[in-house]
Amino acid sequence: MGKYPWYAVVDDKEPLLQGDFINSCPVVIPPAIIKLENVSAEVIEYDVTIMSQSCDLEQKIMEMLYAADVLPYLKICSESQLPTLNPFGV
């Protein structure tokens, strides 16, 4: 991680903090209609970043953790209808 020294791999014993990345995070996708006698769901893995505030996570006052999908910049630009600003000169 020499190119981005502000990022580092952390031990899984460390508490989650806002901005942490989780690769291959399993996300449960419930069905549109849930039948109580037979509940099943799809699980999809995403690379995500933690959006919840670190202070809320440390105080354990949240019922849910907020995360966002991490997508490569060029993938977002190629799928967007917006003009590409391309600040990285790529």
QUIURDA-V604508 format. One record per backbone hydrogen bond with DSSP energy under -1.0 kcal/mol. CO is the residue of the C=O (numbers start at 1). NH is the residue of the N-H. If there is no record, write none. Layout:
BEGIN
CO&NH / CO&NH
END
This chain:
BEGIN
4&7 / 11&14 / 17&20 / 20&50 / 22&48 / 25&46 / 27&44 / 29&42 / 35&38 / 42&29 / 44&27 / 46&25 / 47&70 / 48&22 / 49&68 / 50&19 / 53&57 / 54&58 / 55&59 / 56&61 / 66&51 / 66&52 / 68&49 / 72&76 / 73&77 / 74&78 / 75&79 / 86&89
END
